[in-house]
Amino acid sequence: MSNWTSLWYVWLILLTLFLLLLCGITASCIKFCCRKKRLPVETFSRHPCDLTVIAIDSDSTAHSTVT
């Protein structure tokens, strides 16, 4: 059986997996903490909008001059 200390690539793989796991846990904690501190932001403004509709009849002078 091989000695575990001579298998350097196994230790490298384990270290890489450990660092990835540690980075994921740290990122999750930071995201969770920032979400708790952030104030709720209103996505849509509640200002009324004015809408003007101009109906053009097919017999009107504006329609005949355009065509």
C-alpha positions in Angstrom: 0.0 0.0 0.0 1.3 3.5 -0.9 2.2 6.0 1.7 -0.4 8.9 1.9 2.3 11.6 2.1 3.8 10.5 -1.2 0.5 10.9 -3.0 0.8 14.7 -3.4 -1.9 15.0 -6.0 -4.5 13.5 -3.6 -3.6 16.2 -1.1 -3.8 18.8 -3.8 -7.2 17.7 -4.9 -8.4 17.6 -1.3 -7.0 21.1 -0.6 -8.7 22.4 -3.8 -12.1 21.0 -2.8 -11.7 22.3 0.8 -10.9 25.8 -0.5 -13.9 25.8 -2.9 -16.2 24.7 -0.1 -14.8 27.4 2.1 -15.3 30.1 -0.6 -18.9 28.9 -1.2 -19.8 29.1 2.5 -18.2 32.5 2.9 -20.0 33.9 -0.2 -23.3 32.5 1.1 -22.8 34.1 4.5 -21.9 37.5 3.0 -24.9 37.3 0.7 -27.2 36.5 3.6 -25.8 39.3 5.8 -26.1 41.9 3.0 -29.7 40.8 2.3 -30.7 41.3 6.0 -29.1 44.8 6.2 -30.6 46.1 2.9 -33.7 48.2 3.2 -36.7 47.2 1.0 -36.6 49.2 -2.2 -39.8 50.2 -4.0 -39.6 48.8 -7.5 -42.4 50.8 -9.1 -43.2 54.4 -8.5 -46.8 55.2 -7.5 -47.1 58.4 -9.6 -50.2 58.5 -11.8 -49.5 58.6 -15.5 -51.4 60.8 -18.0 -52.4 59.1 -21.3 -53.8 61.0 -24.2 -55.5 59.2 -27.0 -56.3 61.0 -30.3 -58.8 59.2 -32.5 -58.5 59.9 -36.2 -61.5 59.1 -38.4 -60.8 57.9 -41.9 -62.8 60.8 -43.4 -60.9 63.5 -41.4 -58.7 66.1 -43.2 -55.6 64.9 -41.2 -55.9 61.4 -42.6 -56.4 62.6 -46.2 -53.4 64.9 -46.1 -51.2 62.1 -44.8 -52.2 59.7 -47.5 
